[in-house]
């Protein structure tokens, strides 16, 4: 007998195991048992051969008339053809490379045969049908009842490993299983009326009926949610046991001076989140908080205040940004907000001041050497950087707070790589401008406390968004160029976003229609920018921005745009997050259907950041009612990032939401869907917290403890494999 951890080769032949491993990554019996059916076929009532139609799923009662095994012409292998008859007509059954079945399908024996009707060379046939032979003297009616009406699992399969063969392998594995221990505590299983683990696995693969299959699937889906929530609750508890330095705000420090210098009032939402963060920083265990908020909701001010509180305590704060453009933008924003308070250590600077430095991968040697020294000796209280901050040569004097901007660009291991540079466990604040539905936050960031900003700062103007459908209304496109010129004539600035840096070789783009040109592949920055500058936007100051430019060139371009020295910035998505130029009021996004919902929401958040209304135009060739067009219409319809995030997640693969880069558990989540299974996740979270409150280290639940340890071990192996 075998266990789920046993190698698959203990019950199935090596050649079959190799295919399962190569195609599906299945190595153990447990892996195979968790290759769940996608759906079920139901064997129907008996059908006469004369009534069969191509494509029908049928079950027939017939007698074997003849059989012949012949080689496949021109290649290795053989075909077994069995002719069966119901007394009126004949039907061909074909089996590839399965000559051994001839011993079962003896001439003159009766059987029940089920499969999908195909046609080959004008003849109807069943290829690889399921069958059950009827022994001499057996009751045909009883055999028919047990065979017809049976639910047959349909698996994700390939030509090399068809569904029927996977079903055979699963059946062999089930037959080999010893009694399985169930890690789910009895009280939880009983409260939900779930089957045991063994019953659930068997019932999902070989259900008596769909009700049993549904309950088995719910139990196994709950298992995934419960184990994940358990790991997150345990991780959260472990984090709270860590000791760190309290970073309480002080009287008369740089934070107090900064608050006094602010020329605007903070919103109620900002003040509430600030109170949560200040309370966290005052604790002797490290803060682990997620700050999510709408585009332009004022997260940067909150993060800066947290950093200044740490500086006041004698520590340093590091902000990790995904791109050099965003890192440089943060530096400029902080310097602008702090003014003289960012001139710490310079001649005539106030005692209530600090120093900010920037560390990126493309800095020249002199700038990098200076930045590294400022971070190492503690002269810089705030260090802003890209993943270059994770480098071995980057050291800190007293790293007290890590702020991660746009958290979805970073994995757990990257955040941890920065944590080890601190003398004591640092406080952590991760931020996202992509609103996250509650169950996603619970599932992916369940070890973090969550703060949410929904309201926009006072005076912020709404953004009007319109779809420009090239196919239906090409005349609308002419207005896009005019609108840019109109906004510039009013003293404002514009973005034009293209999906590529270089021109490709695919079809002509929307810009051809927009500006009356007849050239292909112009929706790339390098072609689009000069085309606009010499054509429809002639006379305006047009500049390019993209990821292949040097750090100095990108920084110079953004500084010039922020200073009003550039009218129109033609850019890729490097401006997607963090770029804050209040004077920019219009954005035209070319081939907008190439971007995701959240990305479009982020992009349009670059306009309307001042006191003038913003305008975003989504140019597309997508026809009405196509998924891409529906996505664009949804973006145009609402500015609610939380509603859009749900739409976005519904259209994305689950792995994009629950990726291993965030939770380290992607390989364990096969059934769970964070939007569909909201109620189940909520229940699993409550059950996990209840179990941990009873036995924090799970010593009272040895089977559960072993399963959690196995998951953690596999996650570590996955992490090492990625390296």
C-alpha positions as CSV (number, residue, x, y, z in Angstrom):
1,X,0.0,0.0,0.0
2,X,1.1,3.6,-0.6
3,X,0.9,7.1,0.7
4,X,0.5,10.5,-1.0
5,X,4.2,11.3,-0.5
6,X,5.3,8.1,-2.3
7,X,6.8,8.2,-5.7
8,X,4.4,7.6,-8.6
9,X,6.7,4.9,-9.9
10,X,5.7,2.7,-7.1
11,X,2.3,2.1,-8.7
12,X,2.7,3.2,-12.4
13,X,5.2,2.3,-15.0
14,X,8.3,4.4,-15.5
15,X,7.5,5.4,-19.1
16,X,4.1,6.7,-18.1
17,X,5.6,8.5,-15.0
18,X,8.1,10.2,-17.2
19,X,5.4,11.6,-19.5
20,X,3.3,12.8,-16.4
21,X,6.4,14.4,-14.9
22,X,7.6,16.1,-18.1
23,X,4.1,17.4,-19.1
24,X,2.4,18.1,-15.8
25,X,5.2,18.1,-13.2
26,X,3.5,15.1,-11.5
27,X,6.1,13.1,-9.5
28,X,4.3,11.7,-6.5
29,X,0.9,9.9,-5.9
30,X,-0.2,13.1,-4.1
31,X,0.6,15.2,-7.2
32,X,-1.5,12.8,-9.4
33,X,-4.4,12.9,-6.9
34,X,-4.3,16.7,-7.1
35,X,-4.5,16.7,-10.8
36,X,-8.2,17.3,-10.5
37,X,-10.8,16.7,-13.1
38,X,-11.9,19.8,-15.0
39,X,-15.4,18.4,-15.6
40,X,-17.3,15.1,-16.0
41,X,-18.9,13.3,-18.8
42,X,-22.0,11.2,-18.1
43,X,-22.5,7.9,-19.8
44,X,-25.9,8.1,-21.4
45,X,-28.6,5.6,-22.0
46,X,-28.0,2.8,-24.4
47,X,-28.0,3.8,-28.1
48,X,-28.5,1.8,-31.2
49,X,-25.5,1.8,-33.6
50,X,-27.8,2.9,-36.4
51,X,-28.8,6.1,-34.5
52,X,-25.2,7.2,-33.9
53,X,-24.2,10.7,-35.1
54,X,-20.7,12.1,-35.3
55,X,-19.7,14.0,-32.1
56,X,-22.3,12.3,-29.9
57,X,-21.2,10.9,-26.5
58,X,-22.8,7.5,-26.5
59,X,-23.0,4.2,-24.7
60,X,-23.9,1.0,-26.6
61,X,-24.5,-2.6,-25.7
62,X,-22.8,-4.8,-28.3
63,X,-21.1,-8.1,-29.0
64,X,-17.5,-8.4,-30.3
65,X,-17.6,-9.6,-33.9
66,X,-14.0,-9.5,-34.8
67,X,-10.6,-8.0,-33.9
68,X,-7.3,-7.4,-35.7
69,X,-4.1,-5.8,-34.6
70,X,-2.0,-4.3,-37.4
71,X,1.2,-2.1,-37.6
72,X,0.9,1.6,-38.3
73,X,2.2,2.3,-41.8
74,X,5.4,4.3,-41.9
75,X,5.9,4.6,-38.1
76,X,6.3,2.6,-34.9
77,X,3.3,1.2,-33.1
78,X,0.1,-0.7,-33.9
79,X,-3.6,-0.2,-34.1
80,X,-6.1,-2.7,-32.6
81,X,-9.4,-2.5,-34.5
82,X,-12.3,-4.3,-32.8
83,X,-15.6,-4.6,-34.7
84,X,-18.7,-4.8,-32.5
85,X,-22.4,-5.4,-33.5
86,X,-25.7,-4.8,-31.8
87,X,-27.3,-7.4,-34.1
88,X,-28.3,-4.9,-36.7
89,X,-25.2,-2.8,-37.5
90,X,-21.5,-2.8,-36.9
91,X,-19.2,-0.3,-35.3
92,X,-15.4,0.0,-35.2
93,X,-13.5,0.5,-31.9
94,X,-9.8,1.6,-32.3
95,X,-7.0,1.4,-29.8
96,X,-3.5,2.7,-30.5
97,X,-0.5,0.7,-29.1
98,X,-2.8,-1.5,-26.9
99,X,-2.6,-4.9,-28.5
100,X,-3.1,-6.4,-25.0
101,X,-6.8,-5.4,-25.1
102,X,-7.4,-8.2,-27.6
103,X,-7.3,-10.7,-24.8
104,X,-10.2,-8.9,-23.0
105,X,-12.2,-8.2,-26.2
106,X,-12.7,-11.8,-27.2
107,X,-15.0,-12.6,-30.2
108,X,-18.4,-13.6,-29.1
109,X,-18.3,-11.7,-25.7
110,X,-20.7,-9.0,-24.8
111,X,-19.8,-5.6,-23.4
112,X,-20.9,-2.0,-22.8
113,X,-18.8,0.6,-24.8
114,X,-18.8,4.4,-24.2
115,X,-17.1,7.2,-26.0
116,X,-17.4,10.0,-28.6
117,X,-18.4,9.1,-32.1
118,X,-15.9,9.9,-34.7
119,X,-15.7,9.3,-38.5
120,X,-12.6,7.9,-40.3
121,X,-12.7,7.2,-44.0
122,X,-16.4,7.4,-44.0
123,X,-16.8,4.9,-41.2
124,X,-18.2,5.7,-37.7
125,X,-15.9,4.6,-34.9
126,X,-15.1,5.0,-31.2
127,X,-11.5,5.7,-30.4
128,X,-10.2,4.5,-27.1
129,X,-13.7,3.9,-25.7
130,X,-14.4,3.1,-22.0
131,X,-15.8,-0.4,-21.8
132,X,-17.0,-3.0,-19.3
133,X,-17.3,-6.6,-20.5
134,X,-20.2,-8.7,-19.3
135,X,-19.3,-12.1,-17.9
136,X,-21.1,-15.2,-19.2
137,X,-24.2,-15.6,-17.1
138,X,-24.1,-12.1,-15.6
139,X,-27.3,-10.0,-15.5
140,X,-27.1,-7.6,-18.5
141,X,-29.6,-5.1,-16.8
142,X,-27.5,-4.9,-13.7
143,X,-24.3,-4.4,-15.7
144,X,-26.0,-1.7,-17.8
145,X,-27.2,0.2,-14.7
146,X,-23.8,0.2,-13.1
147,X,-22.0,1.3,-16.3
148,X,-24.4,3.7,-18.0
149,X,-25.0,6.9,-16.0
150,X,-21.5,6.8,-14.5
151,X,-19.7,10.1,-14.2
152,X,-16.4,10.0,-16.1
153,X,-13.7,12.6,-15.1
154,X,-12.2,14.8,-17.9
155,X,-8.7,15.9,-17.1
156,X,-6.3,18.5,-18.5
157,X,-4.5,16.3,-21.0
158,X,-2.2,16.2,-24.0
159,X,-1.9,14.0,-27.1
160,X,0.9,12.1,-25.3
161,X,-1.2,11.7,-22.1
162,X,-4.9,11.7,-23.0
163,X,-7.6,12.1,-20.4
164,X,-8.6,8.4,-20.4
165,X,-5.1,7.4,-19.7
166,X,-4.8,9.8,-16.8
167,X,-8.1,8.4,-15.4
168,X,-6.5,4.9,-15.6
169,X,-3.4,6.2,-13.7
170,X,-5.6,7.8,-11.0
171,X,-7.6,4.6,-10.6
172,X,-4.4,2.6,-10.0
173,X,-3.2,5.2,-7.5
174,X,-6.5,5.2,-5.6
175,X,-6.5,1.4,-5.5
176,X,-3.0,1.5,-4.0
177,X,-3.7,4.0,-1.3
178,X,-3.5,3.0,2.4
179,X,-5.8,4.8,4.8
180,X,-4.8,8.4,4.8
181,X,-4.4,10.5,7.9
182,X,-6.5,13.7,7.7
183,X,-4.7,16.9,8.7
184,X,-8.0,18.9,8.9
185,X,-9.0,19.1,12.6
186,X,-12.0,17.0,13.3
187,X,-14.0,19.9,14.8
188,X,-13.5,22.0,11.7
189,X,-14.4,19.1,9.3
190,X,-17.5,18.3,11.3
191,X,-18.6,21.9,11.5
192,X,-18.7,22.1,7.7
193,X,-19.9,18.6,7.2
194,X,-17.0,17.8,5.0
195,X,-15.8,14.3,3.9
196,X,-12.5,13.0,5.1
197,X,-9.4,13.8,3.0
198,X,-9.4,10.3,1.5
199,X,-13.2,10.4,0.8
200,X,-12.8,13.8,-0.9
201,X,-10.0,12.7,-3.1
202,X,-11.8,9.5,-4.2
203,X,-15.2,11.2,-4.6
204,X,-13.7,14.0,-6.8
205,X,-12.1,11.5,-9.2
206,X,-14.8,8.8,-9.0
207,X,-18.0,10.5,-7.9
208,X,-21.2,8.6,-7.3
209,X,-23.0,11.7,-8.4
210,X,-22.4,15.4,-8.9
211,X,-23.4,16.3,-5.3
212,X,-20.6,14.1,-4.0
213,X,-18.2,15.6,-6.5
214,X,-19.2,19.2,-5.5
215,X,-18.8,18.5,-1.8
216,X,-15.4,16.9,-2.4
217,X,-14.3,19.8,-4.4
218,X,-15.4,22.3,-1.8
219,X,-13.5,20.4,0.9
220,X,-10.3,20.4,-1.1
221,X,-10.7,24.1,-2.0
222,X,-11.2,24.8,1.6
223,X,-8.0,22.9,2.4
224,X,-6.1,25.2,0.1
225,X,-7.6,28.4,1.7
226,X,-7.2,27.0,5.2
227,X,-3.6,26.0,4.9
228,X,-2.6,29.3,3.3
229,X,-4.4,31.3,5.9
230,X,-2.9,29.2,8.6
231,X,0.6,29.9,7.3
232,X,-0.1,33.6,7.0
233,X,-1.5,33.8,10.6
234,X,1.5,31.9,11.9
235,X,3.9,34.2,10.0
236,X,2.1,37.2,11.3
237,X,2.4,35.9,14.9
238,X,6.1,35.2,14.4
239,X,6.7,38.7,13.1
240,X,5.0,40.1,16.2
241,X,7.4,38.2,18.4
242,X,10.4,40.0,16.9
243,X,12.0,42.8,18.9
244,X,12.9,46.0,17.3
245,X,13.5,49.6,18.2
246,X,10.4,51.8,18.9
247,X,10.3,54.7,16.5
248,X,8.0,57.1,18.4
249,X,7.6,60.6,16.9
250,X,9.4,63.2,19.0
251,X,8.6,66.8,19.9
252,X,10.6,69.4,18.0
253,X,11.9,67.1,15.3
254,X,12.0,67.3,11.5
255,X,8.6,65.6,11.3
256,X,7.0,68.4,13.4
257,X,8.8,71.0,11.2
258,X,7.6,69.3,8.1
259,X,3.9,69.2,9.3
260,X,4.1,72.9,10.0
261,X,5.4,73.6,6.5
262,X,2.6,71.8,4.6
263,X,0.7,74.3,2.5
264,X,-2.5,72.1,2.5
265,X,-4.6,70.1,4.8
266,X,-4.5,66.3,5.0
267,X,-7.7,64.4,4.4
268,X,-9.5,62.6,7.1
269,X,-8.5,59.3,5.5
270,X,-4.8,60.3,5.5
271,X,-5.0,61.3,9.2
272,X,-6.6,58.0,10.1
273,X,-3.9,56.0,8.3
274,X,-1.2,58.2,9.8
275,X,-2.5,57.4,13.3
276,X,-2.3,53.6,12.5
277,X,1.3,53.9,11.3
278,X,2.4,56.0,14.2
279,X,0.9,53.5,16.6
280,X,2.8,50.7,14.7
281,X,6.1,52.5,14.8
282,X,5.8,53.1,18.5
283,X,5.7,49.3,19.2
284,X,8.6,47.2,20.1
285,X,7.8,44.7,17.4
286,X,8.2,45.7,13.7
287,X,5.3,47.2,11.7
288,X,4.2,45.1,8.7
289,X,1.6,47.2,7.0
290,X,0.1,47.4,3.5
291,X,-1.1,50.9,2.4
292,X,-3.3,50.7,-0.6
293,X,-5.1,53.7,-2.1
294,X,-6.5,55.2,-5.3
295,X,-4.2,56.8,-7.8
296,X,-3.3,60.2,-6.4
297,X,-4.8,59.6,-3.0
298,X,-1.8,60.9,-1.1
299,X,0.1,57.8,-0.1
300,X,3.5,59.5,-0.7
301,X,2.9,62.1,2.0
302,X,2.0,59.3,4.5
303,X,5.1,57.4,3.6
304,X,7.3,60.5,3.9
305,X,5.9,61.2,7.4
306,X,6.7,57.7,8.5
307,X,10.2,58.0,7.2
308,X,10.7,61.3,9.0
309,X,9.5,59.8,12.3
310,X,12.2,57.2,11.9
311,X,14.8,59.8,11.1
312,X,13.7,61.7,14.3
313,X,14.5,58.5,16.3
314,X,18.0,58.5,14.9
315,X,17.4,55.9,12.3
316,X,17.2,55.7,8.5
317,X,14.5,54.9,6.1
318,X,14.9,53.2,2.6
319,X,12.3,53.5,-0.1
320,X,12.4,50.7,-2.7
321,X,10.9,51.6,-6.1
322,X,10.7,49.3,-9.2
323,X,12.1,51.7,-11.8
324,X,14.7,54.4,-12.0
325,X,12.1,56.8,-13.3
326,X,9.9,56.3,-10.3
327,X,12.9,56.4,-7.9
328,X,14.0,59.7,-9.3
329,X,10.5,61.0,-9.2
330,X,10.3,60.2,-5.5
331,X,13.6,61.9,-4.9
332,X,12.3,65.1,-6.6
333,X,9.0,64.9,-4.8
334,X,10.6,64.5,-1.4
335,X,13.1,67.4,-2.0
336,X,10.2,69.6,-3.2
337,X,8.0,68.8,-0.2
338,X,10.8,69.1,2.4
339,X,12.5,72.2,0.9
340,X,15.3,73.3,3.3
341,X,14.5,70.3,5.6
342,X,16.2,68.1,3.0
343,X,19.5,70.0,3.2
344,X,20.8,68.3,6.3
345,X,24.6,68.5,6.8
346,X,25.0,71.4,4.3
347,X,26.2,74.9,5.2
348,X,23.5,76.9,7.0
349,X,21.0,74.0,7.1
350,X,18.6,73.8,10.0
351,X,19.2,71.3,12.9
352,X,15.7,70.1,12.1
353,X,16.7,68.6,8.7
354,X,17.9,65.5,7.0
355,X,19.6,64.4,3.9
356,X,18.2,62.3,1.0
357,X,20.2,60.3,-1.5
358,X,19.5,58.1,-4.5
359,X,21.0,54.7,-5.3
360,X,20.3,53.1,-8.8
361,X,22.0,50.6,-11.0
362,X,23.0,53.0,-13.7
363,X,24.6,55.8,-11.6
364,X,28.1,56.9,-12.6
365,X,30.9,55.8,-10.3
366,X,31.3,59.1,-8.5
367,X,27.6,59.5,-7.7
368,X,27.3,55.9,-6.6
369,X,30.3,56.2,-4.3
370,X,28.9,59.3,-2.6
371,X,25.5,57.8,-2.2
372,X,26.9,54.6,-0.7
373,X,28.9,56.6,1.8
374,X,25.9,58.7,2.8
375,X,23.9,55.6,3.5
376,X,26.7,53.8,5.3
377,X,27.7,56.6,7.7
378,X,24.1,57.6,8.5
379,X,24.4,61.2,7.0
380,X,21.5,60.3,4.7
381,X,18.3,59.8,6.7
382,X,16.3,58.8,3.6
383,X,17.7,56.6,0.9
384,X,15.6,56.2,-2.3
385,X,16.5,53.5,-4.7
386,X,15.7,50.8,-7.2
387,X,16.5,47.1,-6.6
388,X,20.2,48.3,-6.7
389,X,19.5,48.8,-2.9
390,X,19.7,45.0,-2.5
391,X,23.3,44.9,-3.7
392,X,26.0,43.6,-1.4
393,X,27.9,46.9,-1.3
394,X,24.9,48.9,0.0
395,X,25.1,49.3,3.8
396,X,23.1,51.3,6.3
397,X,24.0,52.9,9.6
398,X,20.7,52.1,11.3
399,X,18.0,51.0,8.9
400,X,14.7,51.4,10.8
401,X,12.0,51.5,8.1
402,X,11.6,49.9,4.6
403,X,9.0,51.4,2.3
404,X,8.2,49.3,-0.8
405,X,6.4,51.2,-3.5
406,X,4.3,49.4,-6.0
407,X,4.6,46.1,-4.0
408,X,3.3,44.0,-6.9
409,X,6.6,44.5,-8.7
410,X,8.5,42.8,-5.8
411,X,8.5,39.4,-4.3
412,X,8.8,38.4,-0.6
413,X,12.4,37.4,-1.1
414,X,13.4,40.9,-2.4
415,X,11.8,42.5,0.6
416,X,13.6,40.1,2.9
417,X,16.9,40.8,1.1
418,X,16.7,44.4,2.2
419,X,15.6,43.5,5.8
420,X,18.9,41.7,6.5
421,X,20.7,44.9,6.0
422,X,19.2,46.3,9.3
423,X,20.8,45.8,12.7
424,X,17.3,45.0,14.2
425,X,14.2,43.8,12.3
426,X,13.0,47.0,10.5
427,X,9.5,48.3,10.2
428,X,7.9,47.6,6.8
429,X,5.4,49.6,4.9
430,X,4.4,48.3,1.4
431,X,2.3,50.5,-0.8
432,X,0.2,50.0,-3.9
433,X,-1.9,52.3,-6.1
434,X,-3.6,49.2,-7.5
435,X,-6.6,48.7,-5.1
436,X,-6.9,45.1,-3.9
437,X,-10.2,43.4,-3.2
438,X,-10.4,42.3,0.5
439,X,-10.1,38.6,-0.2
440,X,-7.0,39.1,-2.4
441,X,-5.5,41.2,0.4
442,X,-6.4,38.4,2.9
443,X,-4.9,35.7,0.6
444,X,-1.8,37.3,-0.7
445,X,-1.0,39.8,2.1
446,X,-2.6,38.0,5.0
447,X,0.5,38.5,7.2
448,X,0.2,42.3,6.8
449,X,-2.1,44.8,8.4
450,X,-4.0,46.7,5.8
451,X,-4.7,50.5,5.5
452,X,-6.9,51.8,2.7
453,X,-7.2,55.3,1.3
454,X,-10.3,55.9,-0.8
455,X,-10.8,59.7,-0.9
456,X,-8.8,62.0,-3.0
457,X,-7.0,65.1,-1.6
458,X,-9.0,68.3,-1.5
459,X,-9.1,70.2,-4.8
460,X,-8.1,67.2,-6.9
461,X,-10.1,67.3,-10.2
462,X,-11.9,64.2,-11.7
463,X,-10.6,62.7,-14.9
464,X,-12.8,62.3,-17.9
465,X,-12.1,59.1,-19.9
466,X,-13.4,58.3,-23.4
467,X,-12.9,55.5,-25.8
468,X,-11.9,56.5,-29.3
469,X,-13.2,53.6,-31.5
470,X,-11.3,53.8,-34.8
471,X,-13.5,51.3,-36.6
472,X,-16.9,53.0,-35.8
473,X,-16.0,56.6,-35.5
474,X,-12.6,57.5,-37.2
475,X,-13.6,61.2,-37.2
476,X,-13.2,61.2,-33.4
477,X,-9.5,60.6,-33.9
478,X,-8.9,64.0,-35.5
479,X,-10.0,65.6,-32.3
480,X,-7.3,63.9,-30.2
481,X,-4.5,65.9,-31.8
482,X,-6.6,69.1,-31.6
483,X,-7.3,68.5,-27.9
484,X,-3.6,68.2,-27.2
485,X,-2.9,71.5,-28.9
486,X,-5.9,73.1,-27.1
487,X,-4.5,72.0,-23.7
488,X,-1.0,73.2,-24.5
489,X,-2.4,76.6,-25.7
490,X,-3.9,76.9,-22.2
491,X,-0.5,76.4,-20.7
492,X,-1.0,72.7,-19.9
493,X,1.0,69.6,-20.9
494,X,0.2,66.2,-22.4
495,X,1.3,62.6,-22.4
496,X,1.0,60.3,-25.4
497,X,1.6,56.7,-24.4
498,X,2.7,54.0,-26.9
499,X,2.9,50.3,-26.2
500,X,6.4,49.8,-27.7
501,X,9.8,51.5,-27.8
502,X,10.8,50.4,-31.3
503,X,8.6,49.9,-34.3
504,X,7.6,46.3,-34.9
505,X,6.5,44.5,-38.0
506,X,2.8,44.1,-37.3
507,X,-0.2,46.0,-38.8
508,X,-0.7,49.7,-39.1
509,X,-1.7,51.4,-35.9
510,X,-4.4,53.8,-34.9
511,X,-2.0,56.7,-35.1
512,X,-2.2,56.4,-38.9
513,X,-5.9,57.3,-38.8
514,X,-5.4,59.8,-36.1
515,X,-2.9,62.0,-38.0
516,X,-3.8,61.0,-41.5
517,X,-0.6,59.1,-42.2
518,X,-0.2,55.8,-44.1
519,X,2.8,54.2,-42.3
520,X,2.8,51.0,-40.4
521,X,4.0,50.2,-36.8
522,X,4.0,53.9,-35.7
523,X,2.7,53.1,-32.2
524,X,6.2,53.0,-30.9
525,X,7.9,55.9,-29.1
526,X,10.9,56.1,-31.5
527,X,8.7,56.5,-34.6
528,X,5.7,58.3,-33.0
529,X,7.6,61.1,-31.3
530,X,9.4,62.5,-34.4
531,X,6.3,61.9,-36.5
532,X,4.2,64.1,-34.1
533,X,6.9,66.7,-33.8
534,X,7.1,67.2,-37.5
535,X,3.4,66.8,-38.2
536,X,0.3,67.4,-36.2
537,X,2.1,68.8,-33.2
538,X,4.6,70.8,-35.1
539,X,5.7,73.8,-33.1
540,X,5.1,72.1,-29.8
541,X,8.0,70.9,-27.7
542,X,7.9,67.1,-28.0
543,X,10.2,64.7,-26.1
544,X,10.6,60.9,-25.7
545,X,10.8,58.8,-22.6
546,X,11.4,55.1,-22.4
547,X,13.3,52.4,-20.6
548,X,16.3,52.1,-22.9
549,X,17.4,55.6,-22.2
550,X,20.3,56.2,-19.7
551,X,19.4,57.1,-16.2
552,X,20.8,60.6,-16.7
553,X,18.7,61.1,-19.9
554,X,15.5,59.9,-18.3
555,X,16.0,62.1,-15.2
556,X,16.8,65.1,-17.4
557,X,13.7,64.5,-19.5
558,X,11.4,64.2,-16.4
559,X,13.0,67.3,-14.8
560,X,12.4,69.3,-18.0
561,X,8.8,68.0,-18.2
562,X,8.1,68.9,-14.5
563,X,9.6,72.3,-15.1
564,X,7.2,73.0,-18.0
565,X,10.0,72.9,-20.6
566,X,8.3,70.1,-22.6
567,X,4.8,70.3,-23.9
568,X,4.2,66.7,-24.9
569,X,5.9,63.6,-23.5
570,X,5.7,60.6,-25.8
571,X,6.4,57.7,-23.5
572,X,6.1,54.0,-22.8
573,X,4.6,52.8,-19.5
574,X,7.6,54.0,-17.5
575,X,5.3,56.8,-16.5
576,X,2.7,54.3,-15.2
577,X,3.3,55.0,-11.5
578,X,4.7,57.7,-9.3
579,X,5.1,60.4,-11.9
580,X,3.5,63.5,-10.6
581,X,3.3,66.6,-12.8
582,X,0.3,68.6,-11.8
583,X,0.3,70.7,-15.0
584,X,-0.3,67.6,-17.2
585,X,-4.0,67.5,-18.1
586,X,-4.4,65.2,-21.1
587,X,-3.3,61.7,-22.0
588,X,-3.7,59.8,-25.3
589,X,-3.1,56.1,-25.0
590,X,-2.5,54.4,-28.3
591,X,-3.6,50.8,-28.8
592,X,-5.1,51.0,-25.4
593,X,-6.5,47.5,-25.8
594,X,-2.9,46.2,-25.3
595,X,-2.9,47.2,-21.7
596,X,-4.7,45.7,-18.7
597,X,-7.4,47.4,-16.7
598,X,-5.2,48.3,-13.7
599,X,-2.5,49.5,-15.9
600,X,-4.8,51.9,-17.8
601,X,-6.2,53.1,-14.4
602,X,-2.6,53.8,-13.3
603,X,-1.6,55.5,-16.5
604,X,-4.6,57.9,-16.5
605,X,-3.8,58.8,-12.9
606,X,-0.8,60.8,-14.3
607,X,-3.3,63.5,-15.4
608,X,-5.7,65.6,-13.4
609,X,-3.3,65.8,-10.5
610,X,-3.5,69.6,-10.1
611,X,-6.5,72.0,-10.0
612,X,-7.4,71.5,-13.7
613,X,-9.6,68.6,-15.0
614,X,-7.9,65.7,-16.6
615,X,-8.7,64.0,-19.9
616,X,-7.8,60.5,-20.9
617,X,-8.4,59.2,-24.5
618,X,-8.2,55.4,-25.1
619,X,-7.6,54.8,-28.8
620,X,-8.5,51.3,-30.1
621,X,-9.2,49.3,-33.2
622,X,-11.1,46.7,-31.2
623,X,-14.7,46.1,-32.3
624,X,-17.7,46.5,-30.1
625,X,-18.5,43.6,-27.7
626,X,-15.0,42.1,-27.9
627,X,-13.3,41.4,-24.5
628,X,-10.7,44.1,-25.2
629,X,-13.4,46.7,-25.9
630,X,-15.5,45.7,-22.9
631,X,-12.4,46.2,-20.8
632,X,-11.8,49.7,-22.2
633,X,-15.5,50.6,-21.7
634,X,-15.2,49.6,-18.1
635,X,-12.2,51.9,-17.6
636,X,-14.0,54.8,-19.2
637,X,-17.2,54.1,-17.1
638,X,-15.7,54.5,-13.6
639,X,-12.8,56.0,-11.7
640,X,-13.4,53.5,-8.8
641,X,-10.1,51.6,-8.7
642,X,-11.6,48.9,-6.4
643,X,-14.4,48.1,-9.0
644,X,-11.8,48.1,-11.8
645,X,-9.5,45.8,-9.8
646,X,-12.2,43.2,-9.6
647,X,-12.8,43.4,-13.3
648,X,-9.1,43.1,-13.9
649,X,-8.8,40.0,-11.7
650,X,-11.8,38.4,-13.3
651,X,-10.0,38.6,-16.6
652,X,-6.5,37.5,-15.4
653,X,-5.1,34.0,-14.6
654,X,-5.3,33.1,-11.0
655,X,-1.5,32.7,-11.0
656,X,-1.1,36.4,-11.7
657,X,-2.9,37.1,-8.5
658,X,-1.5,34.3,-6.3
659,X,1.9,34.1,-7.8
660,X,4.8,32.4,-6.1
661,X,6.6,35.7,-6.1
662,X,4.2,37.0,-3.5
663,X,2.9,34.2,-1.4
664,X,5.4,31.4,-2.2
665,X,2.4,29.1,-2.5
666,X,1.3,29.1,-6.2
667,X,2.1,25.4,-6.6
668,X,-0.4,24.5,-3.8
669,X,-3.3,26.5,-5.1
670,X,-5.1,24.5,-7.8
671,X,-8.8,25.0,-6.9
672,X,-9.0,28.3,-5.0
673,X,-10.3,31.4,-6.8
674,X,-10.0,34.5,-4.7
675,X,-13.0,36.3,-6.2
676,X,-15.3,33.3,-6.5
677,X,-14.4,31.9,-3.1
678,X,-14.7,35.0,-1.0
679,X,-17.0,33.4,1.6
680,X,-14.8,30.3,1.8
681,X,-11.6,32.3,2.3
682,X,-13.3,34.4,5.1
683,X,-14.4,31.1,6.8
684,X,-10.9,29.6,6.4
685,X,-9.3,32.7,7.9
686,X,-11.6,32.6,11.0
687,X,-10.9,28.8,11.4
688,X,-7.2,29.4,11.1
689,X,-7.2,32.1,13.7
690,X,-9.3,29.8,16.0
691,X,-6.9,27.0,15.7
692,X,-3.8,29.2,16.3
693,X,-5.5,30.7,19.4
694,X,-5.9,27.2,20.7
695,X,-2.5,25.9,19.8
696,X,-0.1,28.6,18.6
697,X,2.6,26.1,17.5
698,X,0.1,23.4,16.4
699,X,1.5,20.9,18.9
700,X,-2.1,19.9,19.6
701,X,-2.6,19.1,15.9
702,X,0.4,16.9,14.8
703,X,-1.1,16.0,11.4
704,X,-1.8,19.6,10.6
705,X,1.6,20.7,11.8
706,X,3.2,18.1,9.5
707,X,1.2,19.3,6.5
708,X,2.2,22.9,7.2
709,X,5.8,21.9,7.5
710,X,5.5,20.0,4.2
711,X,4.1,23.1,2.4
712,X,6.8,25.3,3.9
713,X,9.4,22.7,2.8
714,X,8.0,22.6,-0.8
715,X,7.9,26.4,-0.9
716,X,11.6,26.6,0.1
717,X,12.4,24.0,-2.7
718,X,10.5,26.1,-5.2
719,X,12.4,29.2,-4.1
720,X,15.8,27.3,-4.5
721,X,14.7,26.0,-7.9
722,X,14.0,29.6,-9.0
723,X,17.6,30.5,-8.1
